[in-house]
Amino acid sequence: MSKHISNPHDRRALDLNLLVIFDAILAEGNVTRAAERIAMSQSAVSKGLAQLRTVFGDPLFLRAGRGVVPTHKALEVSPGVRQAIQALQNLTQPSEAFDPRTSRLHFNIGATDYVTFVLLPALLTRLEQIAPCVSITMHDVESRVPEEMLLSGKVDLALSTVVSVNFPIYRQELFQDHYVCVMRDGHPLASGGAITCEQFVACRQLSMPRQNGARERVLQDAIQREGLTRDVAVQVPHMLAIPPILAAGNLISTVANRAAQEFARLHPLRVLPHPLSVPGFAISQLWHDRTQRSASQQWLRATIGLIADELT
């Protein structure tokens, strides 16, 4: 018969601070960054992790490179930890309504560089007016699936092209966009009104394979449907590299229209309709059920929704 070892004293030691430490380490994958995230010393976080290991009878996090990865046990208990943190925070939060004018809350938002470029300036302008003490950290979603960031608690909200989600994730569409062709103002094709498919593929091109958080498959599919091929001269990993490169030579690029219009405002560039039938896309905000009823999170989602409405 197996022997069950119980330690009631350790279970009583599982307080909110330990749960917060667990949640921060899981979200950051690094003890040092976890300490910074929750404004604790690294030694305090390490001591808390040692207590957690005793409580759960499991290492919980194992070293991997410069960080740590969760064990199966850690992943198993993580949803319960998040629910417990939220429940305890709800008990200790004041009952009065959230007031953005005086709040000093910090929000974590996941987004691609495209969404950050298009939405963040207007959002920050609005926050300066109605919530001057609120702060935001933007997290890159390129390397992680938005749903995973929400499930792990790394972000409160994700702004993404994801079109379908399942509970406990919620989704609200914010705005739509489409692709256009961008080139320098003095490009040989810039003087005309529209360009043909043949003219498009005859030009050397600047490509961003992970534009809007997904591989640029829609453009390649459109080219293949027409039985054409293109000549990609340069690939870049970041959207902000596009305008200065285009302005310096005769490359052309396929860019989301909202970003392209801003590029053309800041650089000597020309935006033309795309000659190919490249499908557009929608940007949505995603959030986890744990924040569904939070007054501050509801306010944040509503504020972003209003900003998005003003873009259309």
C-alpha positions as CSV (number, residue, x, y, z in Angstrom):
1,M,0.0,0.0,0.0
2,S,1.4,3.4,-0.9
3,K,2.2,5.8,1.8
4,H,0.6,9.2,1.6
5,I,2.7,12.0,3.2
6,S,0.8,15.0,4.4
7,N,2.2,18.3,5.7
8,P,-0.6,20.5,7.0
9,H,1.9,23.2,8.1
10,D,3.1,23.6,4.5
11,R,-0.4,23.9,3.2
12,R,-1.2,26.7,5.7
13,A,1.9,28.5,4.4
14,L,0.4,28.8,0.9
15,D,-0.6,32.4,1.0
16,L,-1.4,35.0,-1.7
17,N,2.3,36.1,-2.0
18,L,3.4,32.6,-2.8
19,L,0.6,32.3,-5.4
20,V,1.7,35.6,-7.0
21,I,5.3,34.4,-7.1
22,F,4.2,31.2,-8.8
23,D,2.1,33.1,-11.3
24,A,4.9,35.6,-12.1
25,I,7.5,32.9,-12.7
26,L,5.1,31.0,-14.9
27,A,4.4,34.1,-17.0
28,E,8.0,35.3,-17.3
29,G,9.9,32.0,-17.5
30,N,12.7,33.7,-15.6
31,V,13.1,34.2,-11.8
32,T,14.8,37.6,-12.2
33,R,12.1,39.0,-14.5
34,A,9.4,37.5,-12.3
35,A,10.9,39.5,-9.3
36,E,10.8,42.7,-11.4
37,R,7.3,42.0,-12.5
38,I,5.9,41.8,-8.9
39,A,8.4,44.4,-7.4
40,M,10.1,41.9,-5.1
41,S,13.8,41.1,-4.6
42,Q,15.2,38.0,-6.4
43,S,16.1,36.4,-3.1
44,A,12.5,36.8,-1.9
45,V,11.2,35.2,-5.0
46,S,13.7,32.3,-4.8
47,K,12.8,31.8,-1.2
48,G,9.1,31.8,-2.1
49,L,9.8,29.2,-4.9
50,A,11.5,27.0,-2.4
51,Q,8.4,27.1,-0.2
52,L,6.2,26.4,-3.1
53,R,8.3,23.3,-4.0
54,T,7.8,22.0,-0.5
55,V,4.1,22.7,-0.5
56,F,3.5,20.9,-3.8
57,G,6.2,18.3,-3.4
58,D,7.4,19.1,-6.9
59,P,10.3,21.2,-8.4
60,L,7.6,23.2,-10.3
61,F,10.2,25.0,-12.5
62,L,13.4,23.5,-14.0
63,R,16.3,25.4,-15.4
64,A,16.5,25.7,-19.2
65,G,19.0,28.0,-20.8
66,R,18.8,31.4,-19.1
67,G,15.3,30.8,-17.7
68,V,13.1,28.1,-16.3
69,V,10.3,25.9,-17.7
70,P,7.3,24.6,-15.8
71,T,7.0,21.0,-14.9
72,H,3.8,19.0,-15.7
73,K,2.7,19.6,-12.1
74,A,3.1,23.4,-12.5
75,L,1.0,23.5,-15.6
76,E,-1.6,21.3,-13.9
77,V,-2.1,23.6,-11.0
78,S,-1.7,26.9,-12.9
79,P,-5.4,27.5,-13.7
80,G,-6.3,27.0,-10.1
81,V,-3.6,29.4,-9.0
82,R,-4.9,32.1,-11.3
83,Q,-8.4,31.6,-10.1
84,A,-7.3,31.7,-6.5
85,I,-5.3,35.0,-7.1
86,Q,-8.3,36.6,-8.8
87,A,-10.7,35.5,-6.0
88,L,-8.4,36.8,-3.2
89,Q,-7.9,40.1,-5.1
90,N,-11.6,40.5,-5.5
91,L,-12.1,40.1,-1.7
92,T,-9.5,42.7,-0.9
93,Q,-10.4,45.3,-3.6
94,P,-12.7,48.2,-2.5
95,S,-16.3,47.8,-3.5
96,E,-16.6,51.2,-5.1
97,A,-16.6,51.5,-8.9
98,F,-13.3,51.7,-10.7
99,D,-12.3,55.4,-11.3
100,P,-9.8,55.8,-14.1
101,R,-9.1,59.4,-13.1
102,T,-7.3,58.3,-9.9
103,S,-6.3,54.7,-10.6
104,R,-2.6,53.8,-10.8
105,L,-3.3,50.3,-12.3
106,H,-0.9,48.8,-14.7
107,F,-2.1,46.8,-17.7
108,N,-0.3,44.2,-19.8
109,I,-1.3,44.0,-23.5
110,G,-0.1,41.6,-26.1
111,A,0.0,42.9,-29.7
112,T,2.0,42.8,-33.0
113,D,4.1,45.8,-34.0
114,Y,1.4,46.6,-36.6
115,V,-1.3,46.9,-33.9
116,T,1.0,48.8,-31.6
117,F,1.9,51.2,-34.4
118,V,-1.8,51.8,-35.4
119,L,-3.5,51.8,-32.0
120,L,-1.1,52.8,-29.3
121,P,-0.6,56.5,-30.1
122,A,-4.3,57.2,-30.0
123,L,-4.8,55.1,-26.9
124,L,-2.1,56.9,-25.0
125,T,-3.5,60.3,-26.0
126,R,-6.9,59.2,-24.6
127,L,-5.3,57.9,-21.4
128,E,-3.5,61.1,-20.8
129,Q,-6.9,62.8,-20.8
130,I,-9.0,60.4,-18.8
131,A,-6.6,58.1,-16.9
132,P,-3.3,60.0,-16.4
133,C,-1.8,57.6,-13.8
134,V,-2.6,54.3,-15.6
135,S,0.4,52.6,-17.2
136,I,0.7,50.0,-20.0
137,T,3.3,47.4,-21.0
138,M,3.1,46.1,-24.6
139,H,4.2,42.5,-25.1
140,D,5.2,41.1,-28.5
141,V,2.8,38.3,-29.6
142,E,5.0,37.3,-32.6
143,S,6.7,34.5,-30.7
144,R,3.7,33.2,-28.8
145,V,0.1,32.4,-29.6
146,P,-2.2,35.1,-28.1
147,E,-4.4,32.5,-26.4
148,E,-1.3,31.0,-24.6
149,M,-0.3,34.5,-23.3
150,L,-3.8,34.9,-21.9
151,L,-4.0,31.5,-20.4
152,S,-0.6,31.9,-18.7
153,G,-1.6,35.3,-17.3
154,K,1.3,37.1,-19.1
155,V,-1.1,39.6,-20.6
156,D,-4.5,41.0,-19.6
157,L,-5.6,41.6,-23.1
158,A,-4.3,40.5,-26.6
159,L,-4.9,42.4,-29.8
160,S,-4.7,39.9,-32.7
161,T,-5.9,38.6,-36.1
162,V,-7.3,35.5,-34.4
163,V,-10.8,35.0,-35.7
164,S,-12.1,32.1,-33.6
165,V,-11.7,31.3,-29.9
166,N,-13.1,29.0,-27.3
167,F,-14.0,29.5,-23.7
168,P,-12.4,30.7,-21.4
169,I,-11.2,33.2,-24.1
170,Y,-13.5,35.9,-25.3
171,R,-13.2,37.9,-28.6
172,Q,-14.5,41.2,-29.9
173,E,-13.7,42.5,-33.4
174,L,-12.2,46.0,-33.4
175,F,-11.5,47.0,-37.0
176,Q,-10.6,45.7,-40.4
177,D,-7.8,46.4,-42.8
178,H,-6.5,45.4,-46.2
179,Y,-3.2,45.3,-48.1
180,V,-1.8,47.9,-50.5
181,C,1.3,48.4,-52.5
182,V,3.9,50.9,-51.2
183,M,6.9,52.4,-53.0
184,R,9.0,55.5,-53.0
185,D,7.4,58.6,-54.4
186,G,9.8,58.8,-57.3
187,H,9.4,55.1,-58.3
188,P,8.9,54.4,-62.0
189,L,5.4,53.0,-61.2
190,A,4.4,55.8,-58.8
191,S,3.3,58.2,-61.5
192,G,0.4,56.1,-62.7
193,G,-2.8,55.5,-60.9
194,A,-2.8,51.7,-60.6
195,I,-0.4,49.0,-61.4
196,T,-1.0,45.6,-63.1
197,C,-0.1,42.2,-61.7
198,E,2.6,41.8,-64.2
199,Q,4.2,45.2,-63.2
200,F,4.0,44.2,-59.6
201,V,5.9,40.9,-59.9
202,A,8.4,42.5,-62.3
203,C,9.6,44.7,-59.5
204,R,12.1,43.6,-56.9
205,Q,10.3,43.4,-53.6
206,L,10.7,44.0,-49.8
207,S,9.0,41.3,-47.8
208,M,8.1,41.0,-44.1
209,P,7.2,37.3,-43.7
210,R,5.5,37.7,-40.3
211,Q,3.5,40.8,-41.0
212,N,0.5,41.1,-38.5
213,G,1.7,38.1,-36.5
214,A,1.2,35.5,-39.2
215,R,3.3,34.4,-42.1
216,E,2.7,36.3,-45.3
217,R,0.9,33.3,-46.9
218,V,-2.0,35.3,-48.2
219,L,0.2,37.3,-50.7
220,Q,2.0,34.2,-51.8
221,D,-1.3,32.3,-52.4
222,A,-2.6,35.2,-54.4
223,I,0.5,35.2,-56.6
224,Q,0.3,31.5,-57.2
225,R,-3.3,31.7,-58.1
226,E,-2.3,34.0,-60.9
227,G,0.5,31.6,-62.0
228,L,3.1,34.3,-61.3
229,T,6.3,34.4,-59.3
230,R,8.0,37.4,-57.6
231,D,11.6,38.5,-56.9
232,V,12.1,39.1,-53.2
233,A,15.3,41.2,-52.8
234,V,15.0,41.8,-49.0
235,Q,13.2,40.3,-46.1
236,V,12.9,42.2,-42.8
237,P,11.6,41.0,-39.4
238,H,10.2,44.3,-38.2
239,M,7.6,46.6,-39.8
240,L,9.4,49.8,-38.9
241,A,12.3,48.8,-41.2
242,I,10.0,49.0,-44.2
243,P,9.6,52.8,-44.9
244,P,13.3,53.9,-44.9
245,I,14.3,50.9,-47.1
246,L,11.6,51.7,-49.6
247,A,12.4,55.4,-49.6
248,A,16.1,54.6,-50.4
249,G,15.5,52.6,-53.7
250,N,13.2,51.0,-56.1
251,L,11.8,48.1,-54.1
252,I,8.1,47.8,-53.6
253,S,6.3,46.2,-50.7
254,T,2.9,44.8,-49.6
255,V,1.8,46.5,-46.4
256,A,-1.4,46.8,-44.4
257,N,-3.2,50.0,-45.5
258,R,-3.4,51.7,-42.1
259,A,0.3,51.4,-41.5
260,A,1.1,52.3,-45.1
261,Q,-0.9,55.6,-44.9
262,E,1.1,56.6,-41.8
263,F,4.4,55.6,-43.5
264,A,3.5,57.9,-46.4
265,R,2.7,60.7,-44.0
266,L,6.2,60.4,-42.4
267,H,8.3,59.4,-45.5
268,P,8.4,60.2,-49.2
269,L,6.3,57.1,-50.2
270,R,3.4,56.4,-52.5
271,V,0.5,54.1,-51.6
272,L,-1.3,52.4,-54.5
273,P,-4.1,49.8,-54.6
274,H,-2.8,46.3,-54.7
275,P,-3.1,44.7,-58.1
276,L,-3.7,41.2,-56.6
277,S,-6.8,39.9,-54.8
278,V,-5.1,39.7,-51.4
279,P,-7.7,39.0,-48.6
280,G,-7.9,41.6,-45.8
281,F,-8.0,40.9,-42.1
282,A,-9.7,41.9,-38.9
283,I,-8.0,42.9,-35.6
284,S,-9.8,41.7,-32.4
285,Q,-9.3,42.1,-28.7
286,L,-9.1,38.8,-26.8
287,W,-9.4,38.3,-23.0
288,H,-9.6,35.6,-20.4
289,D,-12.7,34.7,-18.4
290,R,-10.9,35.7,-15.2
291,T,-11.0,39.4,-16.3
292,Q,-14.5,39.2,-17.8
293,R,-16.2,40.8,-14.8
294,S,-13.3,43.1,-13.7
295,A,-14.4,46.8,-13.7
296,S,-11.0,48.0,-14.7
297,Q,-10.6,45.5,-17.4
298,Q,-14.1,46.2,-18.8
299,W,-13.1,49.9,-18.8
300,L,-9.8,49.1,-20.7
301,R,-11.7,47.0,-23.3
302,A,-14.3,49.7,-23.8
303,T,-11.7,52.4,-24.2
304,I,-9.8,50.4,-26.8
305,G,-13.1,49.7,-28.6
306,L,-13.8,53.5,-28.8
307,I,-10.3,54.1,-30.1
308,A,-10.8,51.5,-32.8
309,D,-14.2,52.9,-33.8
310,E,-12.5,56.3,-34.4
311,L,-10.1,54.6,-36.8
312,T,-12.9,53.5,-39.2
